[in-house]
Amino acid sequence: MIFQQILNEESGCLSYLVGCGQAGRAVIVDPGRDRVHEYLRLARRRGLTITHVVETHTHADHISGNRDLATATGAPIFAHAAAGLAFDHERLRDGDAIGVGNIRLTVAHTPGHTPDSICLLVTDLERGAEPWFVLTGDTLFVGSVGRPDLGGARAAEEAYESLTRVLLRLDDSVEIYPAHGAGSACGRAMSAKTGSTIGFERRFNAALGLRDRAAFVDFIMRDLPPKPPQFEKIVGKNRGLIPLHSAKPRPYAAREAWEAVQRGECVVDLRDPGTYGESHIPGALNVWIDSPQFAERVAWAVPTGVPLLLLAPGPSDLERAVQALSRVGVDEVAGFLQWGMIEWKSCGFPLETVPQITVHDLLEWLEEGRDLAVIDVREPFEWLDGHIDGAIHLPMMECVACRDLVPPDRPKAVLCAGGLRSSTVISALKRHGIQHWYNVTGGMTAWTKSGYPIARPTTVGPAPAASPGRTMLDCRGLDCPMPVMKLGKAIKTVPPGATIELLATDPGSMVDLEAFEKQSGHRIVERGESAGVFRFVVQRTK
Ligand SMILES: [Fe+2]
């Protein structure tokens, strides 16, 4: 058995090579478009011929490399019959098996995340007749489960059935390898670890510990993370309904770029926020190439159907950017500024700036009572963890649609966790004619590290009533930084078998509670998270 997991660190996507050394054949599962050369290289190095290309489902967050890989190797593409692919492929059904030498991959149809989701139970026939591990696609992640991409609550019910019928029946020792890890938008609270076992997930995966179907549906439908940008377009391309193009950017001289900008083409400035802030091309979108989720952020920010011109810090960054953008289906890259800002400036074309300020400047200005709106563009869970009192909360993905909430004439200081998303938001809103911006470098991380005042969710409202017969322990907010200590005392006040419902906003509560469970022997019987509030139900066992 040859097994290799291939991690795309930028996107959290995981693909796999599973092969048989004796037979010299291999299957590639869930290939990414920007990793095709890597699969070919891997196979060549190990003396393997790629004979099958398999999809666990139709992906919505990245473009599959299946057709490029099939063209390069001659291997057929396999996908579940429900995928409805508009190009040549073999249709898989529940119970089908793919064999490469001594390795067997058995198909289990597991609808939920998508109607065509499958898991592949992989058996090494030389070692035994039982599956050794499962490639779970986006059905089960390490620490999480796949959200329903389509179909809402009904699809969530299907996911529950798939997990119960297929995966939870497997032995604890069976390993799992998902199609995504931390950093992906395809689920929440995914672990940075890229493999686990059925047994560990059975014990510690919050979604698998829920008592029934209704609780499961409620859990996974609550606070779904934003859908990947260009969701429908990516699915359309992966199904073969929208043609795939490869970007072939050509060099632009500054004058050509200036004319292109005037025609409405969009410059994507890949430099860091500080350099962008010093001087940039009017209308440029700023997404630093080394940002987390770089390609996803560009895909979200760029206007659809508009040719893009890249402004890269260096020549190697350009190739990297085009490759990353191809992964999310942003192929409208028409060109790049050949001589960057040097030529632009020497030609005397217009320039704009965004002043960068520190958190110390910001505090000073607020204390002076300067007229300044503070805009926080982080996700709701980050906002609830602590924010600047009086700030306007406008998550990045919503800022363009909700730009009416931005006071147009007041100076505005924008912050996120570190100063990258804030710069992207400023550049996106500048394209809509909104001016007077400051980017706060270091963002809320620097603000918190400096010990400056933060407001925590006093806005979460009164604690909901506990379920009948259950004690409620409300540990939300700054007043209760150590929920586990309160729980330790409270659990002694209820009879054995009774439960306590605990609400907490401390992000460390999950780890603390798990340690408490191990040390004390009391059991966490339910766990969940909604809008930054963790909820645990703990049962006294003795
Ligand atoms: Fe997916």
Residues whose N, C-alpha, C, O or C-beta is under 5 A from the ligand:
A	BS01	LIG	T58 H59 A60 D138 C186
